[in-house]
């Protein structure tokens, strides 16, 4: 059921898509038990960060894994202490001055590092906290794992936590025969969208040279000669707004991320007629039902899926795509429980 503002109770805003390894086939009861062992607990006084699973339904006693229409829904909660580096540095300098005053010598490199760590531990109990939550959608039958995250660094933290939580869990990056940049360039230059999709009015084009000059179109027709000329001059589409079947609008990125998802008018029509206690289930069923049909059509529009590590091709007569970064390694290769560093290219840390 929709909430009082008219918005559905569960909505995916972004999707970073992975392929679930075929051999993972758990029982729901074992997965629920495993998730309970990794449930969220608030940060302790000297703990910089805490993360764990919370009920996606938003009710305290609800399951940590909700199953709707065969789809698994989870939510990772993260609490992080906000401790500016400048504050730690100032306190460490004060402590260094105290050491120098009492011993007559300045702390060395190793001792200075220890003082910074000591300052951090001293200040953590006084720090404010920041909360963030990320939704996860697992489609066991279709072998998709989708993370509702705006950056790969945040999605990688979630995947690592899934690997830590669920025995035998693993994913691989999704790779298509055509790179998204090449496919988007072909659609814009030909003026023809792929089957089931329409090209909307938002786009970003970037040059591949050292200048990295960019052109952004917002609420602007993209079928004109100006856009085609930019592509012929070597600029590559990095983002393109699309609509699928007049039902779901989104922005496709060059990294094969689906962003700014919007369900069109009428998609959730009728969900409000269900009983209040069934609102989550109704909205989840509609959202996953639409997206699980969209994803195969999107993959087909990009030439179909191909083995990880193969070199993506280009559309016939389309300009050659710029070199792309290698696909991320599959999650099982990462040490269990280790949190990945921020992915290169992301503008900010995960949280």
N, C-alpha and C positions, 0 to 999 in steps of 0.2 A: 504494500500500500504506500502511496505517496505520503510524505510528511505534510505538516500544516502549510509549508511554503509552496507546495505543489511539486517539489522536486522528488524524484524517486529515492527510496531509502538507501539504495546502493547504486553507485554509478562509478564506472571506470573513466578516469580522465586521461590517462596515458597507459600505453602497453609497451613494455620491453619483452620481446618474445623469445622463448627458448624451446628447444625440442627435448622432451622427456626421454630418457634412455629406455629402450623397450623392455629391458629385463626387470625394471622396477614394478612390482605388482603386490603392494602391501594390502593387508586387511584394514578396514577403517578403524576397528577397535585397537589394533596395535599402533596405528598412526595417532589416534586420539591419546593413547597412553603416553606415547613418546612426546607429543606436543605438551602434555600436562607437566612433564618433567622439565620442560623448557619454558614454562609460563612466565609472564612478566612479573618482576618484583621491582619496586622503586630503588633508586640509587641509595646506597649507604652513605654515611657522612663523608668518607674519604674515597668513595667510588666515583670515578669520572664519568662513567657511562654504564647504563644497564639496558639490555634488550631482551625481549621474550614475547611469547604469543599471548594475545588477548582474544576474547570472543568477537568474531567479526560482526555478530548480530548487535553488539553493544550492550548486552545484558550480562551482569556479573556471573550468573550461574549457567549461562549458555555454553554449549560445546566450543572448544577451540578450533574445531574443524566443522564447518557447516557443509552439508551435502545437499545440493539442489539440482534436480534433474541429472544426476550423475556427475556434476561438477563440484569440485572441492574448493571451498573459500576459506582463507585464513587471513590473519592480520598480525603483522609484526609491530610491536610498540617499542619505541626507543626513547629513553630519557637520558639527557646529556647535560652535565654541569657546564655552565657558561663561565669560563674563566679566561679573560683576555690575557694574551701573552704579555702585554705591557704591564699589567698588574703583577704578574709573576716576576717579570724582569726587575721591576722596582723593588719588590720585597727581597729578591735574591741579592740585589745590590746593597740593600740595607744590611743584610746578614753578612755580606762580604766585608763591609766596612767595620762591622763589629769584630769579625775575625782579625782584620788588620790592626784594629785598635788594641786588641788583647794580646796579639802575638808579635806585632811589629812587621808582619810580612803579608803580602797580597796572596789570596788563594790562587793556586795553580789551576790549570785547565780541568783536571779531574775533580778537584774540590769544588770548583765553580759549578760544574755539572751537578754534583751532589747537592749543592746549595739550592739550585733551581728545582731539583726534585723535592727537596725538603720544603721549599716555599710553596710548591704546588700542593703538597699534602696538607700543609698548614692552612692554605686558603680554601681548599675544596669544600669544607663544611659550611663556609659562608657564601658559597656561590649560588646564584640562581640556577634553575633548571629549565631546559627546553624539552618539550615533548613533541614527538612526531610519530605518525603511524603510516604504514604502507600495506595496502591490500595485495593479496596473492590469489591468483586463480589457477587451479590445476585442473586440466581436462584429461583424466587418465585414459579414457577411450581414444581420444584424438591425439594424445601424446603431446599436448601443449602445456607449457608453464608460462604464465604471463604475470609480470610484476607491474603494478600501477605506480611507476616511478618516473620522474622527469629526467633522471640522469643514470648513466650506466653504473656510476660509482655506488649510488644508493641501491640499485637493483642487485649488484654484486654482493653487497652486505646481506641482503635478503636471501639470495641463493645460498650463500655460505651458511646462513643460519638454518636453512632447510636441510642442507647436507649434514649439519651437526645434529639436527633433530630426528630426521627420518632415516632409518637404517636402509642402506643401499640406494638412497636417492641420488640421482645425478641428472645433469642436463648437458646439452650441447647447444652452441650458438646456432641459430637458424640462418642458413645461407641459401640464396636463390641463384638461379642461372644467370640472371641479369642483375647487375648492381643497381640499386635504387636510383643513383645519380644518372646512370646511362638510360634507364627506362624513363625517368621523368623528362630527361632532355628529348628523348624520342617522341614522347607524347606532346610536348610543347611545340616541337619543331613541325611535327606532322599535323598538329591541330586535332588529333584523334585520341581520345581517352581509351583505355582498355575496356573490354566488355564489363558491364555492370557498374562502371564508375563514370563519374563526370568530373572534369577539372573545374575547380572553383576559382576564387578571385584573390588568392593569397599565394605568394611565392617568394623565395629568396634564391638569388643567383650569385655565385662567388667565382672569382678568377682563381686559377690554380697556380699562378705565378707568385713570386715573392711579395708582390704588392697586396695580394688577397683582397682586391677591391670587391665590393659587394653592391648589389642592387636589390632592393626589397619592394615588392608590390603588395599593397593592402587594399582590399575592396576595389580591385582594378582588373579589367578584362585582360586575359592572358593570351588571347588568340591573335594579337596584332603582330605586325612586322617587327616592331621594336624588340619584343621578347625573343623572337627568332634570331634577330641580328646579334643580340647579346650572346646567345648560344653559339652562333657561328663564329663569334670573336673569341670563344674559348671559355666563357663563364659556364659553370656547372650548377644545376639545381641542387640545392642542399635541403630545401623544404618546399613542399607543394601541398596545397589544400585540395582534398578530394571528397567526394560524396559517393557512398555505396548505396545503390538501389533507392535513392531518395529517402533513406532511412537513417544512415549513420554518416556524419561528417567528421573529418579528422585531418590532421596534417601528417604527411609521410616525410620522414627525414632520410638523409643519405646513409645513415647508420641502420636503416630498417626499423626505426622506432615509429610507433603510432602515437601521436600526441594530439592534445586538445580535442578529445573525442566528445562529440555532441550527438545525442539521439534526437532525431527530428520530431516535430510535432506529430502526435498520433501513435508513436511507437509504444509509449507507456499508457496509452488510453485504455481505460478499463481496469488498470491496476488499482485505482482508488476505490473500486467497487468491492474489493475483497475485504475480509475482516481485518481489523487492526493487527491482530497477532500474526497474520499471514503476510503482512506488508513486505517484510524482508524477503521472504521466499518468492513472492510474486515479482518483485523488482529484479531479484537476482536471476530468476528464470528467464525474464525477458532480456536482460542485458547480456547474459551469457549465450542465450539462444540466438541473438542477433550477431554477436561477435564471433561465435564459433562457425557461422556461415561466411562472415566477412573474411576471416583469415585465409581460408583456402582460395577464395577468389583473388585476394591480394597476392598470394604466393604465385598463383597461375599468371597474374598480370605481370609478374616479375620473371616469367619464364619457367616457373616451376622450381621445386626444391632440388638441390644438388648436394653431393657429399661435402662435408666440412673440409676446407683447404683447397678445393678446386677454384680455379680462377674464373670469376664472373665474366660473362660475355657482354655484348652490346647489341642493341636493336639494329636490324639492317638499316643502313643509310644514316644511322645516328652518329653524332660525334663521339669519338673515343672517350670513355670515362676517365676521370683522374684516378691515379692510384689510390687505393683505399687501404686503411690499416688492416692488419691481419685480424681475423675473427678471434674473440677471446677464447681462452682454453676452456674445456669443459670443467664444470664445478668439481667433480670428484678428484681432479688432479691437485686441488688446493688442500693443504693440511687441514684436517677437521678442526673446526672451531676458530681458525685464524680469520681475522677480518682483513679484507684486501685494502691496499692503499688506494687513494683516489685515482681514478682512471685518467690517463693523460687526455687533455682536451676538455675535461669538465671544468666549469668555472669556479666551483667551490667544493669544499668537503661535503661528504654525503649528508650530514645532518646540520 
